[in-house]
Amino acid sequence: MTTEKPMSRRDRNLADIREKATELAERIVLEHGGDALHARGLARELNISVGSLYNAFGDLDGVVRAVNVRCADRLADRLRKAARAQAADPIARVNAIGAAYFDFALAEPRRWYMLFERDSDLQLDLRAQQLQEGLLDMLIRAGGGDPDDRQHREFYLMLWASVHGIVSLACRPSITMIEPGSARAYIASLIRAAFRNFPETDPN
C-alpha cells in the first residue's frame, strides 16, 4: 500500500495562491469585465508579488484559464440540465441544449466573454480540452448519435459551430441583423434543417 507524499510548504503556498487568485479573478471579471483583469492588480489585492502570482500560474493566461474552467463548468451544468429535462425526444433535447446555450450567453455575458471572446489565441489546458470534448459527446448522445463515429462527430461539431454563430451575433450590441428575440426560433429552425439533411443521425 502506498501513501501520498505530503505537500511541501511551498506547494501548499502555491495551491493557496491559485485558489485565492482564481476566486478574486472571477469576481473581478463578473464585476468589471474581463479587460479589468491584470497581474499587478491581482497581486496587489492578494498582497503578494507578481512573481509569486506567476510562480503559481505561469503567467496571466494561467489565471484566465483557471477562471475559464469555472465558466465552462457552469455552462456545462446548464446544458446537461437542459438535456435531462427533455428525456423523450432527441431533437427536443438538442433544441433544449441550443436554447440553454443561448440563455447562458444572455444571462452570463461576462462569463461568455471570457470563454469565447477575450483571448481567441489562448492555449487551452488539458482540463479545458476535456470539458469541450465532454460537451460535444453530450450533444452527440442527446441527439441519438454515436460519439465514436467520425461522421457523427463532424456533424454535431458543425451544428454546435452554427448555433454558436447565431448566439454570438445575437448577443453583440453592434449587430442588429439578429435580435435576441428571434435567435431562439432561428436556432430551432437550424437544428431541424440539420437533422433533415443528415438522415444517418436523424432520430425520426
Sine and cosine of phi, psi and omega as CSV:
sin_phi,cos_phi,sin_psi,cos_psi,sin_omega,cos_omega
0.00,0.00,0.77,-0.64,0.00,-1.00
-0.97,-0.22,0.51,-0.86,0.05,-1.00
-0.91,-0.42,0.55,-0.83,0.01,-1.00
-0.93,0.36,0.66,-0.75,0.04,-1.00
-0.95,0.32,0.77,-0.64,-0.01,-1.00
-0.89,0.46,0.56,-0.83,0.01,-1.00
-0.92,0.38,0.62,-0.79,0.08,-1.00
-0.95,0.30,0.24,-0.97,0.02,-1.00
-0.88,0.48,-0.64,0.77,0.01,-1.00
-0.89,0.45,-0.70,0.71,0.00,-1.00
-0.89,0.45,-0.63,0.78,0.04,-1.00
-0.90,0.44,-0.65,0.76,0.02,-1.00
-0.90,0.45,-0.68,0.73,0.00,-1.00
-0.91,0.41,-0.65,0.76,0.04,-1.00
-0.89,0.46,-0.63,0.78,0.02,-1.00
-0.91,0.42,-0.67,0.75,0.04,-1.00
-0.89,0.45,-0.70,0.72,-0.02,-1.00
-0.88,0.48,-0.68,0.73,-0.01,-1.00
-0.91,0.42,-0.76,0.65,-0.05,-1.00
-0.93,0.37,-0.65,0.76,-0.02,-1.00
-0.92,0.38,-0.62,0.79,0.02,-1.00
-0.91,0.42,-0.68,0.73,0.03,-1.00
-0.89,0.46,-0.70,0.72,0.00,-1.00
-0.92,0.40,-0.69,0.72,-0.01,-1.00
-0.88,0.47,-0.66,0.76,0.03,-1.00
-0.89,0.45,-0.65,0.76,0.02,-1.00
-0.90,0.43,-0.66,0.75,0.04,-1.00
-0.88,0.48,-0.70,0.71,0.01,-1.00
-0.87,0.50,-0.73,0.69,-0.06,-1.00
-0.93,0.36,-0.53,0.85,-0.05,-1.00
-1.00,0.03,-0.55,0.84,-0.15,-0.99
-0.79,-0.62,-0.13,0.99,-0.02,-1.00
0.99,-0.12,0.34,-0.94,-0.07,-1.00
-0.89,0.45,-0.50,0.87,-0.02,-1.00
-0.94,0.34,-0.23,0.97,0.01,-1.00
-1.00,0.09,-0.01,1.00,-0.06,-1.00
-1.00,0.06,0.91,-0.42,-0.02,-1.00
-0.68,-0.73,0.56,-0.83,-0.05,-1.00
-0.88,0.48,-0.71,0.71,-0.05,-1.00
-0.90,0.44,-0.66,0.75,0.01,-1.00
-0.91,0.41,-0.66,0.75,0.04,-1.00
-0.88,0.48,-0.75,0.66,-0.03,-1.00
-0.88,0.48,-0.65,0.76,-0.01,-1.00
-0.90,0.44,-0.70,0.72,0.00,-1.00
-0.91,0.42,-0.53,0.85,-0.02,-1.00
-1.00,0.03,-0.12,0.99,-0.02,-1.00
0.88,0.47,0.67,0.74,0.08,-1.00
-0.76,-0.66,0.16,-0.99,0.06,-1.00
-0.99,0.12,0.36,-0.93,0.09,-1.00
-0.88,0.48,-0.58,0.82,0.04,-1.00
-0.87,0.49,-0.65,0.76,0.03,-1.00
-0.91,0.41,-0.63,0.78,0.04,-1.00
-0.89,0.46,-0.69,0.72,-0.01,-1.00
-0.94,0.33,-0.50,0.86,0.09,-1.00
-0.89,0.46,-0.54,0.84,-0.02,-1.00
-0.99,0.16,-0.57,0.82,-0.13,-0.99
-0.88,-0.47,-0.26,0.97,-0.09,-1.00
1.00,-0.08,-0.79,0.61,0.06,-1.00
-0.23,-0.97,-0.09,-1.00,-0.01,-1.00
-0.91,0.42,-0.52,0.85,0.04,-1.00
-0.86,0.51,-0.55,0.84,0.05,-1.00
-0.90,0.44,-0.60,0.80,0.07,-1.00
-0.91,0.41,-0.71,0.70,0.01,-1.00
-0.86,0.50,-0.68,0.73,0.02,-1.00
-0.88,0.48,-0.65,0.76,0.00,-1.00
-0.90,0.44,-0.65,0.76,0.05,-1.00
-0.91,0.41,-0.65,0.76,-0.04,-1.00
-0.92,0.40,-0.52,0.86,0.08,-1.00
-0.88,0.47,-0.66,0.75,0.04,-1.00
-0.90,0.43,-0.67,0.74,0.02,-1.00
-0.89,0.45,-0.68,0.73,-0.01,-1.00
-0.92,0.40,-0.62,0.79,0.06,-1.00
-0.87,0.50,-0.67,0.74,-0.02,-1.00
-0.92,0.40,-0.67,0.74,0.04,-1.00
-0.90,0.44,-0.71,0.70,-0.02,-1.00
-0.87,0.50,-0.64,0.77,0.01,-1.00
-0.88,0.47,-0.67,0.74,0.02,-1.00
-0.89,0.45,-0.68,0.73,-0.05,-1.00
-0.93,0.38,-0.64,0.77,0.02,-1.00
-0.91,0.42,-0.66,0.75,0.03,-1.00
-0.89,0.45,-0.64,0.77,0.02,-1.00
-0.90,0.44,-0.67,0.74,0.00,-1.00
-0.91,0.41,-0.65,0.76,-0.02,-1.00
-0.92,0.38,-0.46,0.89,-0.03,-1.00
-0.96,0.29,-0.26,0.97,0.01,-1.00
-0.87,-0.49,0.92,0.39,-0.17,-0.99
-0.96,0.28,-0.42,0.91,-0.20,-0.98
-0.99,0.16,-0.66,0.75,-0.21,-0.98
-0.87,-0.50,0.83,-0.56,-0.02,-1.00
-0.86,0.52,-0.68,0.73,0.00,-1.00
-0.91,0.40,-0.62,0.79,0.05,-1.00
-0.89,0.46,-0.60,0.80,0.03,-1.00
-0.91,0.42,-0.70,0.72,0.01,-1.00
-0.91,0.42,-0.65,0.76,0.08,-1.00
-0.87,0.49,-0.67,0.74,0.00,-1.00
-0.90,0.44,-0.62,0.79,0.04,-1.00
-0.91,0.42,-0.68,0.73,0.03,-1.00
-0.88,0.47,-0.67,0.74,0.02,-1.00
-0.91,0.42,-0.64,0.77,0.01,-1.00
-0.92,0.39,-0.58,0.81,0.07,-1.00
-0.87,0.49,-0.71,0.71,0.03,-1.00
-0.91,0.41,-0.70,0.72,-0.01,-1.00
-0.88,0.47,-0.59,0.81,0.04,-1.00
-0.89,0.46,-0.69,0.72,0.00,-1.00
-0.88,0.47,-0.61,0.80,0.02,-1.00
-0.96,0.28,-0.67,0.74,-0.10,-0.99
-0.99,0.12,-0.46,0.89,-0.07,-1.00
-0.80,-0.59,0.86,0.51,-0.13,-0.99
-0.88,0.47,-0.54,0.84,-0.02,-1.00
-0.97,0.23,-0.55,0.84,0.14,-0.99
-0.92,0.38,-0.66,0.75,0.06,-1.00
-0.85,0.52,-0.70,0.72,0.00,-1.00
-0.87,0.50,-0.69,0.72,0.00,-1.00
-0.89,0.46,-0.64,0.77,-0.04,-1.00
-0.96,0.29,-0.63,0.78,-0.23,-0.97
-0.84,-0.54,-0.18,0.98,-0.12,-0.99
-0.82,-0.57,-0.57,0.82,-0.21,-0.98
-0.88,0.47,-0.79,0.61,-0.05,-1.00
-0.71,-0.70,1.00,-0.08,-0.05,-1.00
-0.93,0.36,-0.35,0.94,-0.01,-1.00
-0.97,-0.23,0.24,0.97,0.00,-1.00
-0.92,0.40,0.78,-0.63,0.05,-1.00
-0.97,0.23,0.81,-0.58,-0.04,-1.00
-0.98,0.20,0.53,-0.85,0.13,-0.99
-1.00,0.02,0.08,-1.00,-0.10,-0.99
-0.88,0.48,-0.66,0.75,-0.05,-1.00
-0.90,0.43,-0.65,0.76,0.02,-1.00
-0.90,0.44,-0.64,0.77,0.04,-1.00
-0.89,0.45,-0.65,0.76,0.01,-1.00
-0.91,0.40,-0.61,0.80,0.05,-1.00
-0.89,0.46,-0.69,0.72,0.00,-1.00
-0.89,0.45,-0.71,0.71,0.03,-1.00
-0.88,0.47,-0.64,0.77,0.01,-1.00
-0.90,0.43,-0.63,0.78,0.03,-1.00
-0.92,0.40,-0.65,0.76,0.03,-1.00
-0.90,0.43,-0.69,0.72,0.03,-1.00
-0.87,0.50,-0.66,0.75,0.02,-1.00
-0.88,0.48,-0.69,0.72,0.00,-1.00
-0.89,0.45,-0.68,0.73,0.00,-1.00
-0.88,0.47,-0.73,0.68,-0.01,-1.00
-0.91,0.42,-0.62,0.78,0.01,-1.00
-0.87,0.49,-0.57,0.82,0.00,-1.00
-1.00,0.02,0.12,0.99,0.03,-1.00
0.99,0.15,0.29,0.96,0.00,-1.00
-1.00,-0.06,-0.01,-1.00,-0.02,-1.00
-0.92,-0.39,0.92,-0.39,-0.02,-1.00
-0.87,0.49,-0.33,0.94,-0.01,-1.00
-1.00,-0.01,-0.05,1.00,0.00,-1.00
-1.00,-0.04,0.83,-0.56,-0.08,-1.00
-0.88,0.47,-0.66,0.75,-0.02,-1.00
-0.91,0.42,-0.63,0.77,0.04,-1.00
-0.90,0.43,-0.68,0.73,-0.01,-1.00
-0.88,0.47,-0.67,0.75,0.00,-1.00
-0.91,0.41,-0.67,0.74,0.00,-1.00
-0.87,0.49,-0.76,0.65,-0.06,-1.00
-0.95,0.30,-0.49,0.87,0.09,-1.00
-0.92,0.40,-0.67,0.74,0.05,-1.00
-0.92,0.40,-0.60,0.80,0.04,-1.00
-0.90,0.44,-0.70,0.71,0.04,-1.00
-0.86,0.50,-0.71,0.70,-0.01,-1.00
-0.88,0.47,-0.63,0.78,-0.01,-1.00
-0.92,0.38,-0.70,0.72,0.06,-1.00
-0.89,0.46,-0.67,0.74,0.02,-1.00
-0.86,0.52,-0.64,0.77,0.02,-1.00
-0.88,0.48,-0.70,0.71,0.04,-1.00
-0.88,0.47,-0.73,0.69,-0.03,-1.00
-0.88,0.48,-0.71,0.71,-0.03,-1.00
-0.88,0.47,-0.69,0.72,0.01,-1.00
-0.93,0.36,-0.66,0.75,-0.04,-1.00
-0.91,0.41,-0.44,0.90,-0.07,-1.00
-0.99,-0.12,0.04,1.00,0.02,-1.00
-1.00,-0.02,0.85,-0.53,0.02,-1.00
-0.88,0.48,-0.44,0.90,-0.05,-1.00
-0.99,0.14,-0.12,0.99,0.00,-1.00
-0.95,-0.31,0.83,-0.55,-0.03,-1.00
-0.94,-0.34,-0.10,1.00,-0.08,-1.00
-0.95,0.32,-0.49,0.87,-0.01,-1.00
-0.85,-0.53,0.96,-0.29,0.03,-1.00
-0.99,0.14,0.55,-0.84,0.02,-1.00
-0.81,0.59,-0.57,0.82,-0.02,-1.00
-0.91,0.42,-0.45,0.89,-0.01,-1.00
-1.00,-0.07,-0.32,0.95,-0.13,-0.99
-0.87,0.48,-0.63,0.78,-0.03,-1.00
-0.87,0.49,-0.67,0.74,0.02,-1.00
-0.93,0.38,-0.61,0.79,0.04,-1.00
-0.89,0.46,-0.66,0.75,0.00,-1.00
-0.88,0.47,-0.72,0.70,0.01,-1.00
-0.88,0.47,-0.67,0.74,0.01,-1.00
-0.91,0.43,-0.66,0.75,0.02,-1.00
-0.88,0.48,-0.70,0.72,-0.02,-1.00
-0.91,0.41,-0.69,0.73,0.03,-1.00
-0.87,0.49,-0.70,0.71,-0.01,-1.00
-0.90,0.43,-0.62,0.78,0.00,-1.00
-0.88,0.48,-0.71,0.71,-0.01,-1.00
-0.92,0.39,-0.55,0.83,0.04,-1.00
-0.91,0.42,-0.52,0.85,-0.07,-1.00
-1.00,-0.04,0.03,1.00,0.03,-1.00
-0.67,-0.74,0.97,0.26,-0.13,-0.99
-0.89,0.45,-0.36,0.93,-0.01,-1.00
-0.87,0.49,-0.45,0.89,0.00,-1.00
-0.91,-0.41,0.14,0.99,-0.02,-1.00
-0.95,0.32,0.91,-0.40,-0.04,-1.00
-0.94,0.35,-0.18,0.98,0.05,-1.00
-1.00,-0.01,0.00,0.00,0.00,0.00
